[in-house]
Amino acid sequence: MAESGTIVAPSVTVQSVLFHTAPEAVERALEATHRAAEIGWLEGTGGAVVVSFGDCSPTPILTDALLEEWRGRFPSLGDIRYQFFGENLGHGGAQNRIAETTVSDYLVIANPDVVISPRTIQSLLRVFADGSVGIAEAKQLPIEHPKDYDRRTGATSWAAGAYSMLPTGLFKDIGGFDSESFFMYCDDVDISWRIREAGHKIVFQPGASIFHDKTLSAGARWQPTAAERYFSAEAALLLTYKWSRPDLTDQILASFDAAAHLDTDAARAAAEFRSRAARGALPEQRDAQHKTAEFVGGNYATHRFVL
């Protein structure tokens, strides 16, 4: 509460990890975030908005000159921060490192190239009027995530890391992302379940929309890279193991073994999982009573439709 008796609008830091990201795509995202911050300031519904980048690329993507240019062009942003890590920390590891210097009331986990609608930040902040909410996810366009959600409450199984907001204090209290287990993929599922395990709600907010560009094949299918195939396979094994579903872990391993001659990325993931098990490096298991995690038909939620 300010001395005048007016309510101080909550501050927000938008955290994004860069890895070979085109500066032009980053600039488009900044333009949209700047407009959202401007509207929040004009309408008195938003506090300071800071954008904080962590760069895992081999060489720096952004220059001091470009950052200064952007700070001048986007005055509604409290600051545009940039850290070059000099190593690839993975998504969760980089987000954790960025969060070490985040002091805002809320932080947003965001892909660096998403373009948000003008009231996305305000719409997500409104969700936290319910003090039991721990994390709120924006709606992705043009391809909406298929996981189901309650049409009345927005309750959903987990919040996707493309654009999700949570209290900074909660992020730090639960230890941030489990970067020891998940290099890429499923770290957003895991942190969502740990937030639920701590007694908080996970909410999908369709009133907050973002444009998340995707490139599909001529048959409208995903075109994952070898790295994406490998890390998603590895994450599936680690997630089922960590959340006390060894039956599913065994099923996945068996399927990877059966297709090893066709899918070398899955075979590598299976070998790495077994190597971790042999050296005692698997994550500590939790949710033995299966009260938190959701595994449905090979997915981490009930899906409304199939991509």
C-alpha positions in Angstrom: 0.0 0.0 0.0 1.4 3.4 -1.0 1.4 6.4 1.5 -1.5 7.9 -0.5 -3.6 4.9 0.2 -3.6 3.7 -3.4 -2.9 0.1 -4.3 0.5 -0.4 -5.9 0.2 -2.6 -9.0 2.3 -5.7 -8.9 5.6 -5.7 -10.8 6.5 -8.4 -13.4 9.7 -9.7 -14.9 9.5 -11.6 -18.2 12.3 -14.2 -18.3 13.4 -15.7 -21.6 16.3 -18.0 -22.6 18.1 -17.3 -25.8 19.9 -20.0 -27.9 20.7 -19.1 -31.5 17.6 -16.9 -31.4 17.3 -14.3 -34.2 17.5 -10.7 -32.8 14.6 -9.7 -35.1 12.4 -12.3 -33.4 13.4 -11.0 -29.9 12.7 -7.4 -31.1 9.1 -8.4 -32.2 8.5 -9.9 -28.8 9.8 -6.8 -27.0 7.6 -4.5 -29.1 4.5 -6.5 -27.9 5.6 -6.6 -24.3 6.3 -2.9 -24.4 2.8 -2.2 -25.6 1.3 -4.4 -22.8 3.4 -2.6 -20.2 2.3 0.7 -21.6 -1.4 -0.2 -21.4 -1.0 -1.4 -17.9 0.6 1.9 -16.9 -2.0 4.0 -18.7 -4.9 2.1 -17.1 -3.3 1.8 -13.7 -3.6 -2.0 -13.7 0.0 -3.0 -14.1 3.3 -2.1 -12.3 6.8 -2.1 -13.6 7.6 -4.7 -16.3 11.2 -5.8 -16.8 12.4 -8.2 -19.5 15.4 -10.3 -18.6 17.3 -12.5 -21.1 19.7 -15.3 -20.4 21.9 -16.3 -23.4 23.0 -19.9 -23.7 24.4 -19.5 -27.2 28.1 -20.2 -28.1 28.6 -16.5 -28.7 26.5 -13.5 -27.6 23.4 -12.8 -29.6 22.8 -9.3 -28.4 25.2 -6.4 -28.3 25.4 -3.5 -25.8 24.5 -1.1 -28.6 21.4 -3.0 -29.6 20.3 -3.3 -26.0 20.7 0.5 -25.5 18.7 1.1 -28.7 15.9 -1.1 -27.4 15.9 0.6 -24.0 15.4 3.9 -25.8 12.7 2.6 -28.1 10.7 0.8 -25.4 10.5 3.2 -22.5 7.5 1.5 -20.9 9.7 -1.4 -19.9 11.5 -0.8 -16.6 14.6 -2.4 -18.0 15.9 -4.9 -20.6 18.5 -7.1 -18.9 20.9 -9.4 -20.6 23.2 -12.1 -19.3 25.6 -14.1 -21.5 26.3 -17.4 -19.8 29.1 -18.7 -21.9 27.6 -22.2 -21.7 24.4 -24.0 -22.5 22.6 -24.4 -19.2 19.5 -25.9 -20.7 16.1 -24.2 -20.3 15.5 -24.8 -16.6 19.1 -24.1 -15.6 19.1 -20.8 -17.5 15.7 -19.8 -16.1 17.0 -20.5 -12.6 20.1 -18.4 -13.2 18.1 -15.5 -14.5 15.7 -15.7 -11.5 18.6 -15.2 -9.0 18.4 -11.5 -9.8 14.6 -11.3 -10.2 13.0 -9.2 -7.5 9.6 -8.5 -9.0 6.3 -9.6 -7.5 5.7 -12.0 -10.4 7.8 -13.6 -13.0 6.9 -14.9 -16.4 8.5 -17.9 -18.0 8.4 -17.1 -21.7 9.8 -18.2 -25.0 11.9 -15.3 -26.4 10.0 -15.1 -29.7 6.4 -15.2 -28.5 4.3 -12.1 -29.4 1.7 -11.3 -26.7 -1.6 -9.6 -27.1 -1.8 -6.1 -25.5 -3.6 -7.3 -22.3 -1.9 -10.6 -21.8 0.0 -9.5 -18.7 -3.0 -7.9 -17.1 -5.2 -10.9 -17.8 -2.7 -13.2 -16.2 -2.3 -10.9 -13.2 -6.1 -11.0 -12.6 -6.0 -14.7 -12.1 -4.0 -14.2 -8.9 -6.9 -12.4 -7.3 -7.5 -16.0 -6.2 -4.8 -16.4 -3.7 -4.8 -20.2 -4.1 -3.5 -19.9 -7.7 0.2 -20.8 -8.1 0.8 -20.5 -11.8 -1.3 -19.2 -14.7 -0.8 -20.1 -18.4 -1.6 -18.0 -21.5 -3.4 -19.4 -24.6 -1.1 -20.2 -27.5 -2.1 -19.2 -31.1 -2.4 -20.3 -33.9 -2.0 -23.8 -32.5 -3.5 -24.1 -29.1 -2.1 -26.7 -26.7 -4.4 -29.7 -26.7 -4.5 -30.4 -23.0 -7.9 -30.0 -21.4 -8.9 -27.4 -18.8 -12.1 -26.7 -16.7 -14.2 -24.1 -18.7 -15.4 -22.6 -15.4 -12.3 -22.4 -13.3 -9.4 -22.7 -15.9 -8.0 -25.6 -13.8 -5.6 -27.7 -15.8 -2.9 -30.4 -15.3 0.2 -28.3 -16.0 1.2 -24.9 -17.4 3.3 -24.8 -20.5 6.6 -22.9 -20.4 5.8 -20.9 -23.6 4.2 -18.2 -21.5 3.3 -18.8 -17.8 3.2 -16.4 -14.8 3.8 -17.3 -11.2 4.7 -15.4 -8.0 8.5 -14.9 -7.8 8.5 -16.0 -4.1 6.8 -19.3 -4.9 9.2 -20.0 -7.8 12.1 -19.6 -5.3 10.4 -21.4 -2.5 10.0 -24.6 -4.5 13.6 -24.4 -5.8 12.8 -23.3 -9.4 13.1 -25.8 -12.2 14.7 -29.2 -11.7 17.6 -28.5 -14.0 19.5 -31.6 -12.8 16.8 -33.9 -14.2 15.4 -31.9 -17.2 17.7 -30.2 -19.7 14.8 -29.5 -22.2 11.2 -30.5 -22.1 9.0 -31.6 -19.2 10.6 -29.2 -16.8 7.4 -27.1 -17.1 5.3 -30.2 -16.3 7.5 -31.0 -13.3 7.5 -27.5 -11.8 3.7 -27.3 -12.3 3.2 -30.5 -10.4 5.5 -29.4 -7.6 3.4 -26.2 -7.4 0.2 -28.3 -7.1 1.9 -30.6 -4.6 2.6 -27.5 -2.5 -1.1 -26.8 -2.4 -1.6 -24.3 -5.2 -3.8 -24.3 -8.3 -2.6 -24.5 -12.0 -4.8 -22.3 -14.2 -5.2 -21.8 -17.9 -6.3 -18.3 -18.8 -7.8 -18.1 -22.4 -8.2 -14.4 -22.0 -4.4 -14.0 -22.2 -3.3 -14.9 -25.7 0.1 -15.2 -27.3 1.3 -15.9 -30.8 3.8 -18.8 -30.8 5.0 -19.4 -34.3 5.3 -23.0 -35.5 6.6 -24.6 -38.6 4.7 -27.7 -39.7 5.2 -30.3 -42.5 3.0 -30.3 -45.5 0.9 -32.9 -43.6 0.5 -30.5 -40.7 2.8 -32.5 -38.4 5.6 -31.4 -36.1 9.1 -31.4 -37.5 11.3 -31.9 -34.4 15.1 -31.7 -34.6 17.3 -34.6 -33.5 18.0 -32.7 -30.2 14.3 -32.2 -29.6 13.6 -35.9 -30.2 16.4 -36.9 -27.9 15.6 -34.6 -25.0 11.8 -35.2 -25.2 12.5 -39.0 -25.0 14.9 -38.5 -22.1 12.4 -36.3 -20.3 9.6 -38.7 -20.6 11.6 -41.4 -18.9 12.8 -39.1 -16.1 9.3 -37.6 -15.5 7.6 -41.0 -15.2 10.3 -42.2 -12.9 10.4 -39.1 -10.7 6.7 -39.1 -10.3 6.6 -42.7 -9.1 5.3 -44.4 -12.2 8.0 -47.1 -12.8 5.4 -49.1 -14.8 5.3 -46.3 -17.4 9.1 -45.9 -17.3 9.4 -49.6 -18.1 6.9 -49.3 -20.9 8.7 -46.4 -22.5 12.1 -48.2 -22.2 10.6 -51.3 -23.9 9.2 -49.2 -26.7 12.5 -47.5 -27.2 14.4 -50.8 -27.2 12.0 -52.3 -29.7 12.5 -49.4 -32.1 16.2 -48.9 -31.4 17.2 -49.7 -35.0 14.8 -47.1 -36.3 15.0 -44.3 -33.7 18.6 -43.7 -32.6 17.6 -40.7 -30.6 15.2 -42.7 -28.4 17.9 -45.4 -28.1 20.4 -42.9 -26.8 17.8 -41.6 -24.3 17.3 -45.1 -23.0 21.0 -45.7 -22.7 21.4 -42.4 -20.8 18.6 -43.3 -18.4 20.1 -46.7 -17.7 23.5 -45.0 -17.2 22.0 -42.6 -14.7 20.3 -45.4 -12.8 23.7 -47.3 -12.6 25.5 -44.4 -11.1 22.7 -43.4 -8.7 21.9 -40.2 -10.6 18.1 -40.5 -11.1 15.9 -37.9 -9.4 14.4 -38.6 -6.0 10.9 -40.1 -6.4 7.8 -38.3 -5.1 4.0 -38.6 -5.2 4.0 -42.3 -4.2 0.2 -42.1 -3.7 -0.4 -40.7 -7.2 -2.3 -37.7 -5.9 -0.5 -35.0 -8.0 0.9 -36.2 -11.3 -1.4 -37.0 -14.3 -0.4 -39.5 -16.9 -3.1 -40.1 -19.5 -2.6 -42.2 -22.6 1.0 -41.3 -23.0 0.3 -37.6 -22.3 0.6 -35.5 -19.1 -3.1 -34.5 -19.1 -6.3 -35.4 -20.7 -6.3 -33.9 -24.2 -9.3 -32.2 -25.8 -8.0 -33.1 -29.3 -5.1 -34.8 -30.9 -2.4 -32.9 -33.0 
